Amino acid sequence: MVKSGASSGNKGWSRIAPALNRMFSARPRFSTGREFVPYVKHAVARRQVLLKSAEKYGTPQYALDEDILVQRARLFRDSFRKHVKRSRFLYAFKSNDLPYMIRKLKSEGFDADVASMFELMLALKLGFRRIIFTAPVKSAEEIDFAVRNADRVVLNVDNLDEIDSIIAAVARLRPKAKVRISFRIRPEGKTGWSKFGLSAAELKRAVKKVLAQSSLVWYGVHFHSSWNSTPEAHVANIRMLGSILRSGFRQSDLFGLGFVDIGGGFLAEGSGTVFSATGKGSLLAAASAAGGSRSALLDRICVDDVDGIDVFASAICDAFRKHITLPLGRPDIELWAEPGRFISSVPTCILFKVVSVRDGKVFVDGGINLVGSASFEYEFFPVVNLSRPLLKMRRSVIYGPLCDPDDRWGNHCFGRECRKGDVLAVLHQGAYAFSTAWRWQRPVAAYVAFSGKTIRLVKHEESFSQRYAGCRF
């Protein structure tokens, strides 16, 4: 246990010590696997359609459960609308930009949150009428393109220089519609997010610039935080934003304000953390390395506890009324949210086939290029042997085919002992996997969607010609 008074002469230490106490004295909640059984049961219940898809379209492949996608989209939407009727939901394309999936969400009433030119072009191609374009740096080409589509795009401004670029683009292009501007706010003291957004002082200067332009409209304010397992960060940001709006602006300045966008960052359930990546685990890893051995405890899985989306919605909407609409006297201001991971993660799994088993290690035909990171070194997602499933988690080290020692899917599997030819599924791989897949060694896999027993190929596997398009040979 860290003693907060261990160095009373050091003022900084008294501030750091409480955080260290929480990090290193908190008891990790180790998993035996039972916390993930509901998700495993769901996969096993659909094993026949997944095995059929693997046989028909090959492995590896991404497999999207359309029914779960729709369920999660409706759950998110209805949880918030129950509390705030004037609410809108903009799907974050960056979490998964599969056009087929995005079109499904559009049919459920979702709008578009984009962060790049390609995503903006995709949103327009898919027919979205309400798009928010958020990026800390926007090129001149991107700004021009957004201005030309001002009737459908809200420009979420991240810095003062961007305002000048937009004003110049509007003067040059003369769009028929007024350009709607939102401002991203940087929470005070959040140094880890210092590349994003405007300070309170910068916001006042930015608003003054916009209000001086008849062709621009101050339409919204926005903030974002990530990896939230509780609504605390959202509530704190709403409180901070309400204070800025009440103290820094006249009622006439706020006349055109149409929405407050709370961003995304809603952590999806059904995942875990490898103990070696936790605070206590890192200390144990260092001690083990110093002793020349590795503790088996380091590979244990800690459960990631996440509040239900209904808890998020209730707390956020209460804060929205308390700090925004009621004190400003503006019940017409809309609440916008940008869910990505919460909606896209759970519905997709990745299927791969066991190619070899040797020395107790399992080798499969799909690599971590499909998710674009070595995150399985510290994250846990359930892996299920669909060919011979069990609801019990067993030790099973699973490697991919890449020439990289970090190409590993974890150390556990739900199922009987893996054999050559078995089809495995790693669950909850819909967020920041397909959209961040590496262009490295192996092709980006095919994407399949299924509803009931109906299976559709919605994206072909990357081909040689697609990989090297535009290259001079």
C-alpha positions as CSV (number, residue, x, y, z in Angstrom):
1,M,0.0,0.0,0.0
2,V,1.4,3.4,-0.9
3,K,1.5,5.9,2.0
4,S,0.4,9.4,0.8
5,G,2.6,11.0,3.4
6,A,5.7,9.1,2.6
7,S,7.3,12.2,1.2
8,S,5.6,15.1,2.9
9,G,8.0,17.7,1.5
10,N,7.0,16.8,-2.1
11,K,3.7,18.5,-2.9
12,G,3.4,16.6,-6.2
13,W,3.6,13.3,-4.4
14,S,0.5,14.0,-2.3
15,R,-1.5,14.4,-5.6
16,I,0.0,11.3,-7.2
17,A,-0.3,8.9,-4.2
18,P,-4.1,8.5,-4.3
19,A,-4.0,7.4,-7.9
20,L,-1.2,4.9,-7.2
21,N,-3.2,3.5,-4.3
22,R,-6.2,2.9,-6.5
23,M,-4.0,1.4,-9.3
24,F,-2.0,-1.0,-7.1
25,S,-4.2,-1.8,-4.2
26,A,-7.4,-2.5,-6.1
27,R,-8.2,-6.1,-6.2
28,P,-8.5,-7.4,-9.8
29,R,-11.6,-9.4,-10.6
30,F,-10.2,-12.4,-12.2
31,S,-12.4,-14.3,-14.7
32,T,-12.9,-18.1,-14.8
33,G,-14.7,-17.6,-18.1
34,R,-18.2,-17.6,-16.8
35,E,-18.6,-13.9,-17.4
36,F,-18.2,-14.5,-21.1
37,V,-20.5,-17.6,-21.3
38,P,-23.6,-15.6,-22.5
39,Y,-21.6,-14.4,-25.6
40,V,-20.2,-17.9,-26.2
41,K,-23.7,-19.3,-26.0
42,H,-24.8,-16.9,-28.6
43,A,-22.0,-17.9,-31.0
44,V,-22.7,-21.6,-30.4
45,A,-26.4,-21.0,-31.1
46,R,-25.3,-19.7,-34.5
47,R,-22.5,-22.1,-35.2
48,Q,-24.2,-23.9,-38.1
49,V,-24.6,-20.7,-40.1
50,L,-21.0,-19.6,-39.2
51,L,-19.6,-23.0,-40.2
52,K,-21.6,-22.8,-43.4
53,S,-20.2,-19.4,-44.1
54,A,-16.6,-20.6,-43.4
55,E,-17.1,-23.5,-45.8
56,K,-18.7,-21.3,-48.5
57,Y,-16.5,-18.2,-48.4
58,G,-13.3,-19.6,-46.8
59,T,-11.3,-18.4,-43.9
60,P,-10.3,-16.0,-42.5
61,Q,-13.4,-13.9,-42.8
62,Y,-15.3,-11.2,-40.9
63,A,-18.8,-12.3,-40.1
64,L,-21.5,-9.8,-39.2
65,D,-24.7,-10.8,-37.4
66,E,-27.2,-8.3,-38.8
67,D,-29.8,-9.0,-36.2
68,I,-27.5,-8.2,-33.3
69,L,-26.4,-5.0,-35.1
70,V,-30.0,-3.8,-35.3
71,Q,-30.7,-4.8,-31.7
72,R,-27.7,-2.8,-30.4
73,A,-28.6,0.2,-32.6
74,R,-32.1,0.3,-31.3
75,L,-31.0,-0.3,-27.7
76,F,-28.8,2.8,-27.9
77,R,-31.3,5.0,-29.6
78,D,-34.2,4.0,-27.4
79,S,-32.2,4.3,-24.2
80,F,-31.5,8.0,-24.9
81,R,-34.9,8.9,-26.5
82,K,-36.7,7.6,-23.4
83,H,-35.1,10.6,-21.5
84,V,-34.5,13.2,-24.2
85,K,-36.9,13.2,-27.2
86,R,-34.9,15.7,-29.1
87,S,-31.9,13.5,-29.6
88,R,-30.0,12.4,-32.7
89,F,-27.4,9.6,-33.2
90,L,-24.5,9.8,-35.7
91,Y,-22.7,6.5,-36.3
92,A,-18.9,6.9,-36.1
93,F,-17.6,5.6,-39.4
94,K,-14.1,5.3,-38.1
95,S,-15.1,2.3,-35.9
96,N,-16.1,0.3,-38.9
97,D,-16.7,1.7,-42.3
98,L,-18.2,-1.3,-44.0
99,P,-20.8,0.2,-46.4
100,Y,-23.3,-2.6,-46.0
101,M,-23.3,-2.2,-42.2
102,I,-23.5,1.6,-42.4
103,R,-26.5,1.4,-44.7
104,K,-28.3,-0.9,-42.2
105,L,-27.7,1.7,-39.5
106,K,-29.0,4.5,-41.8
107,S,-32.2,2.6,-42.2
108,E,-32.5,2.6,-38.4
109,G,-32.4,6.4,-38.4
110,F,-28.8,7.0,-37.7
111,D,-26.9,9.9,-39.2
112,A,-23.2,10.1,-40.0
113,D,-20.1,11.0,-38.1
114,V,-17.0,11.1,-40.4
115,A,-13.3,11.9,-39.9
116,S,-11.8,11.9,-43.3
117,M,-12.4,12.7,-47.0
118,F,-13.1,9.0,-47.9
119,E,-15.6,8.7,-45.0
120,L,-17.3,11.9,-46.1
121,M,-17.5,10.7,-49.6
122,L,-18.9,7.4,-48.5
123,A,-21.6,9.1,-46.3
124,L,-22.7,11.3,-49.3
125,K,-22.7,8.2,-51.6
126,L,-24.9,6.3,-49.1
127,G,-27.4,9.2,-49.1
128,F,-26.9,10.7,-45.6
129,R,-28.6,14.1,-45.2
130,R,-27.0,14.9,-41.9
131,I,-23.2,14.5,-41.5
132,I,-20.8,15.9,-39.0
133,F,-17.2,16.1,-40.2
134,T,-14.8,16.0,-37.3
135,A,-11.0,15.9,-37.6
136,P,-8.2,17.8,-35.8
137,V,-6.6,18.6,-39.1
138,K,-8.6,19.1,-42.3
139,S,-6.9,19.7,-45.6
140,A,-7.9,22.5,-48.0
141,E,-9.4,19.9,-50.3
142,E,-11.5,18.4,-47.5
143,I,-12.8,21.9,-46.4
144,D,-13.7,22.8,-50.0
145,F,-15.5,19.5,-50.4
146,A,-17.5,20.0,-47.2
147,V,-18.4,23.6,-48.1
148,R,-19.7,22.5,-51.5
149,N,-22.0,20.1,-49.6
150,A,-23.0,22.6,-46.9
151,D,-26.6,21.6,-47.1
152,R,-25.7,18.1,-45.7
153,V,-22.5,18.6,-43.8
154,V,-21.8,20.3,-40.4
155,L,-18.1,21.2,-40.0
156,N,-16.9,20.5,-36.5
157,V,-14.0,23.0,-36.1
158,D,-11.0,22.0,-34.0
159,N,-8.8,25.1,-34.1
160,L,-8.8,28.9,-34.9
161,D,-6.8,28.5,-38.1
162,E,-9.5,26.2,-39.5
163,I,-12.1,29.0,-39.2
164,D,-10.0,31.3,-41.4
165,S,-9.7,28.4,-44.0
166,I,-13.5,27.9,-44.0
167,I,-14.1,31.7,-44.4
168,A,-11.7,31.8,-47.4
169,A,-13.3,28.7,-48.9
170,V,-16.8,30.1,-48.6
171,A,-15.8,33.4,-50.2
172,R,-14.3,31.5,-53.1
173,L,-16.9,28.8,-53.6
174,R,-20.1,30.8,-52.6
175,P,-22.3,27.8,-51.6
176,K,-26.0,28.2,-51.8
177,A,-26.5,27.0,-48.2
178,K,-25.1,28.6,-45.1
179,V,-22.2,26.7,-43.7
180,R,-23.0,25.2,-40.3
181,I,-20.2,25.3,-37.8
182,S,-19.7,23.3,-34.6
183,F,-16.8,23.7,-32.2
184,R,-15.0,20.9,-30.5
185,I,-14.2,21.8,-26.9
186,R,-11.1,20.6,-25.1
187,P,-11.8,19.8,-21.4
188,E,-9.5,21.8,-19.2
189,G,-6.6,19.8,-17.8
190,K,-7.0,16.8,-20.1
191,T,-3.4,16.8,-21.3
192,G,-3.7,13.5,-23.0
193,W,-6.2,15.0,-25.4
194,S,-4.4,18.3,-25.9
195,K,-4.2,17.8,-29.7
196,F,-8.0,18.1,-29.9
197,G,-10.3,21.1,-29.7
198,L,-10.5,24.6,-28.4
199,S,-10.0,26.0,-24.9
200,A,-12.8,28.1,-23.4
201,A,-10.9,31.3,-24.3
202,E,-10.3,30.1,-27.9
203,L,-14.0,29.2,-28.2
204,K,-15.0,32.9,-27.5
205,R,-12.7,34.1,-30.2
206,A,-13.9,31.4,-32.7
207,V,-17.6,32.2,-32.1
208,K,-16.9,35.9,-32.6
209,K,-15.3,35.2,-35.9
210,V,-18.3,33.0,-37.0
211,L,-21.0,35.4,-35.9
212,A,-19.3,38.2,-37.9
213,Q,-19.8,36.1,-41.1
214,S,-23.3,36.2,-42.7
215,S,-22.5,33.0,-44.6
216,L,-21.7,31.0,-41.4
217,V,-23.9,29.7,-38.6
218,W,-22.8,28.7,-35.1
219,Y,-24.8,25.5,-35.0
220,G,-23.3,23.3,-32.3
221,V,-20.7,22.4,-29.7
222,H,-19.0,19.1,-29.3
223,F,-16.7,17.2,-26.9
224,H,-15.4,13.6,-26.9
225,S,-13.9,11.2,-24.4
226,S,-13.0,7.5,-25.0
227,W,-13.0,4.1,-23.2
228,N,-15.7,5.1,-20.8
229,S,-17.0,2.2,-18.6
230,T,-19.2,4.7,-16.6
231,P,-20.9,7.9,-17.6
232,E,-18.7,10.0,-15.2
233,A,-16.6,11.6,-18.0
234,H,-19.7,12.5,-20.1
235,V,-21.4,14.1,-17.1
236,A,-18.3,16.1,-16.1
237,N,-17.9,17.4,-19.7
238,I,-21.5,18.4,-19.9
239,R,-21.2,20.3,-16.6
240,M,-18.0,22.0,-17.9
241,L,-19.7,22.9,-21.2
242,G,-22.8,24.3,-19.5
243,S,-20.6,26.6,-17.3
244,I,-18.8,27.9,-20.4
245,L,-22.0,28.6,-22.3
246,R,-23.7,30.3,-19.4
247,S,-20.8,32.5,-18.3
248,G,-19.1,33.2,-21.6
249,F,-21.9,34.1,-24.0
250,R,-24.9,36.4,-24.3
251,Q,-28.3,34.8,-25.0
252,S,-28.2,36.4,-28.5
253,D,-24.9,34.7,-29.2
254,L,-26.6,31.3,-28.6
255,F,-29.6,32.0,-30.8
256,G,-28.5,29.7,-33.6
257,L,-27.2,26.9,-31.3
258,G,-29.0,23.8,-32.4
259,F,-27.2,20.9,-30.6
260,V,-24.7,19.7,-28.0
261,D,-22.8,16.7,-29.3
262,I,-21.4,14.4,-26.5
263,G,-19.3,12.4,-28.8
264,G,-18.9,8.6,-28.3
265,G,-16.5,6.6,-26.1
266,F,-19.2,4.1,-24.9
267,L,-17.2,1.0,-24.0
268,A,-18.8,-2.2,-25.2
269,E,-19.2,-5.1,-22.8
270,G,-17.9,-8.6,-23.2
271,S,-14.1,-8.0,-23.1
272,G,-11.4,-8.3,-20.6
273,T,-7.8,-7.2,-19.8
274,V,-4.8,-9.5,-19.5
275,F,-3.5,-9.2,-16.0
276,S,0.0,-8.4,-17.1
277,A,-1.3,-5.1,-18.6
278,T,-2.8,-3.9,-15.3
279,G,-1.1,-1.8,-12.7
280,K,-0.4,-4.7,-10.4
281,G,0.3,-7.0,-13.3
282,S,3.1,-4.7,-14.6
283,L,4.8,-4.8,-11.2
284,L,4.5,-8.6,-11.1
285,A,5.9,-8.8,-14.6
286,A,8.9,-6.7,-13.6
287,A,9.5,-8.8,-10.5
288,S,9.1,-12.1,-12.5
289,A,11.6,-10.9,-15.2
290,A,14.1,-9.9,-12.5
291,G,13.8,-13.4,-11.0
292,G,14.3,-15.1,-14.3
293,S,10.8,-16.6,-14.5
294,R,7.3,-15.8,-15.6
295,S,4.3,-16.1,-13.2
296,A,1.3,-18.0,-14.6
297,L,-0.8,-15.3,-13.0
298,L,0.3,-12.8,-15.6
299,D,-1.9,-14.6,-18.3
300,R,-5.0,-14.5,-16.1
301,I,-8.0,-12.5,-17.5
302,C,-9.4,-9.6,-15.6
303,V,-13.1,-8.7,-16.2
304,D,-13.8,-5.3,-17.6
305,D,-16.9,-4.1,-15.8
306,V,-19.0,-1.7,-17.9
307,D,-22.2,0.1,-16.9
308,G,-25.3,-0.7,-19.1
309,I,-26.2,1.8,-21.8
310,D,-29.4,2.6,-19.9
311,V,-27.2,3.8,-16.9
312,F,-25.2,6.0,-19.3
313,A,-28.4,7.4,-20.9
314,S,-30.1,8.3,-17.6
315,A,-27.1,10.1,-16.1
316,I,-26.1,11.9,-19.3
317,C,-29.7,13.1,-20.1
318,D,-30.1,14.3,-16.5
319,A,-26.9,16.3,-16.8
320,F,-28.0,17.6,-20.2
321,R,-31.2,19.0,-18.7
322,K,-29.6,20.3,-15.5
323,H,-26.6,22.0,-17.1
324,I,-27.7,22.9,-20.7
325,T,-31.4,23.2,-21.6
326,L,-32.9,24.3,-18.2
327,P,-30.3,27.0,-17.2
328,L,-30.1,28.3,-20.8
329,G,-33.9,28.3,-21.2
330,R,-33.4,26.4,-24.5
331,P,-35.5,23.2,-24.5
332,D,-35.1,23.1,-28.3
333,I,-31.4,22.3,-28.2
334,E,-30.8,18.8,-29.3
335,L,-28.6,16.1,-27.7
336,W,-26.4,14.4,-30.3
337,A,-24.3,11.3,-29.7
338,E,-21.7,9.5,-31.8
339,P,-21.7,5.8,-30.9
340,G,-19.2,3.6,-32.7
341,R,-17.7,0.9,-30.7
342,F,-20.8,0.2,-28.7
343,I,-22.8,-0.6,-31.8
344,S,-20.2,-2.2,-34.1
345,S,-18.1,-4.3,-31.8
346,V,-20.3,-7.1,-30.6
347,P,-22.1,-8.0,-33.9
348,T,-18.9,-9.1,-35.8
349,C,-16.7,-12.1,-35.2
350,I,-13.6,-13.2,-37.1
351,L,-13.6,-16.8,-38.4
352,F,-10.4,-18.7,-39.0
353,K,-9.3,-22.3,-39.4
354,V,-6.8,-24.4,-37.4
355,V,-3.9,-25.2,-39.8
356,S,-1.6,-26.9,-37.3
357,V,-1.3,-28.0,-33.7
358,R,2.2,-28.6,-32.4
359,D,3.9,-28.5,-28.9
360,G,0.5,-27.5,-27.4
361,K,0.3,-24.4,-29.6
362,V,-2.5,-23.8,-32.1
363,F,-1.8,-22.1,-35.5
364,V,-4.6,-20.6,-37.5
365,D,-4.9,-19.0,-41.0
366,G,-5.9,-15.5,-39.8
367,G,-3.5,-13.0,-38.4
368,I,-3.7,-9.8,-36.4
369,N,-3.3,-7.8,-39.6
370,L,-7.1,-8.3,-39.6
371,V,-7.5,-6.1,-36.5
372,G,-4.5,-3.8,-37.2
373,S,-2.8,-4.1,-33.8
374,A,-1.1,-6.4,-31.3
375,S,-3.9,-5.6,-28.9
376,F,-4.4,-9.3,-27.9
377,E,-1.2,-9.0,-25.9
378,Y,-3.2,-7.0,-23.3
379,E,-6.9,-7.3,-24.4
380,F,-9.1,-10.4,-24.1
381,F,-12.0,-11.4,-26.3
382,P,-13.6,-14.8,-26.2
383,V,-12.3,-17.3,-28.8
384,V,-14.8,-20.2,-29.5
385,N,-14.1,-23.5,-31.2
386,L,-17.2,-23.7,-33.3
387,S,-16.3,-27.2,-34.6
388,R,-16.2,-28.7,-31.1
389,P,-17.6,-26.1,-28.6
390,L,-17.8,-26.1,-24.8
391,L,-19.0,-23.5,-22.4
392,K,-15.8,-23.9,-20.4
393,M,-12.6,-21.9,-21.0
394,R,-9.4,-23.8,-21.4
395,R,-5.8,-22.9,-21.8
396,S,-4.9,-22.7,-25.5
397,V,-2.2,-20.5,-27.0
398,I,-3.4,-19.4,-30.5
399,Y,-1.0,-18.0,-33.1
400,G,-1.7,-16.5,-36.5
401,P,0.3,-17.0,-39.8
402,L,2.3,-13.7,-39.8
403,C,6.1,-13.5,-39.5
404,D,5.7,-11.7,-36.2
405,P,6.0,-13.1,-32.7
406,D,3.2,-10.8,-31.5
407,D,0.7,-12.4,-34.0
408,R,-1.3,-14.1,-31.3
409,W,-5.0,-14.3,-30.5
410,G,-4.6,-15.0,-26.8
411,N,-4.1,-17.9,-24.5
412,H,-7.6,-19.3,-24.0
413,C,-10.4,-20.9,-26.0
414,F,-13.9,-22.1,-25.2
415,G,-14.1,-25.6,-26.6
416,R,-12.5,-29.0,-26.7
417,E,-8.9,-29.4,-27.6
418,C,-8.2,-27.8,-31.0
419,R,-7.5,-30.0,-33.9
420,K,-6.4,-29.4,-37.5
421,G,-9.4,-28.2,-39.5
422,D,-11.4,-26.8,-36.6
423,V,-13.1,-23.5,-37.2
424,L,-12.6,-20.9,-34.5
425,A,-14.3,-17.6,-33.9
426,V,-12.9,-14.6,-32.0
427,L,-15.9,-12.6,-30.8
428,H,-16.6,-8.9,-30.7
429,Q,-14.3,-7.8,-33.5
430,G,-16.5,-5.3,-35.3
431,A,-14.9,-2.1,-33.9
432,Y,-11.5,-0.8,-35.0
433,A,-10.6,-4.1,-36.7
434,F,-11.8,-4.0,-40.3
435,S,-11.4,-0.2,-40.5
436,T,-7.9,-0.4,-39.1
437,A,-6.7,-3.6,-40.7
438,W,-3.0,-3.6,-41.8
439,R,-1.8,-3.7,-45.3
440,W,0.8,-6.2,-44.3
441,Q,1.7,-9.7,-45.5
442,R,-1.8,-11.1,-45.8
443,P,-4.9,-9.7,-47.7
444,V,-7.7,-8.0,-45.8
445,A,-10.3,-10.8,-45.5
446,A,-13.8,-11.1,-47.0
447,Y,-16.7,-9.7,-45.0
448,V,-19.9,-11.8,-44.7
449,A,-23.2,-10.7,-43.2
450,F,-25.9,-13.1,-42.0
451,S,-29.5,-12.8,-40.7
452,G,-31.1,-16.0,-39.6
453,K,-29.9,-18.6,-42.1
454,T,-29.3,-16.2,-44.9
455,I,-25.7,-15.4,-45.7
456,R,-24.4,-12.6,-47.9
457,L,-20.9,-11.8,-49.1
458,V,-20.8,-8.0,-48.6
459,K,-17.1,-7.5,-49.3
460,H,-14.7,-9.6,-51.3
461,E,-11.2,-10.6,-50.0
462,E,-8.6,-8.1,-51.1
463,S,-7.0,-9.1,-54.4
464,F,-3.5,-8.8,-55.7
465,S,-4.6,-6.1,-58.2
466,Q,-6.4,-4.2,-55.4
467,R,-3.3,-4.4,-53.2
468,Y,-1.0,-2.9,-55.8
469,A,-3.3,-0.6,-57.6
470,G,-1.6,2.6,-58.6
471,C,1.9,1.1,-58.2
472,R,4.5,1.3,-61.0
473,F,6.0,-2.1,-61.8
